[in-house]
């Protein structure tokens, strides 16, 4: 998560994808991906950077931010057969 914040902060300061990927030592596509995801949440990067960590996680990792399914019923059913 720190790398994402660094990328957004650098881009906010430089307004250049080239300068951002060089300073952050990542690929152009990584910078573009995080900018696209941040822009989908709010066009102003300062708004995204002020979000609490839990909300930031939902912006950049939407699938992993969801609660995992409850598998206890499946595990109990599987352990009784045998």
C-alpha positions, 0 to 999 in steps of 0.5 A: 500500500505504501508504494501506491501512496508513493506513486500517487504522491509523486504523480500529484507533484510531477503530473508526469507518468514518466517522472513518476515511474522513474522516481518510484522505480516501477513500470509505466503500466503500474503507474497508469493502473493506479492512476486509473483506479484512483481516478475512478474513485475521485478525479482529485488525487488529494481526495484519494490520498486522504482516505483511511487505509481500509477505504484505500484498500477497497479502491486498489484491491476491490476483490480482496477487500471483501469479507471471505466466505464462511466455509465452516459449514462446508468443512463440517459437512466434509468432515462427517463423511468418511 
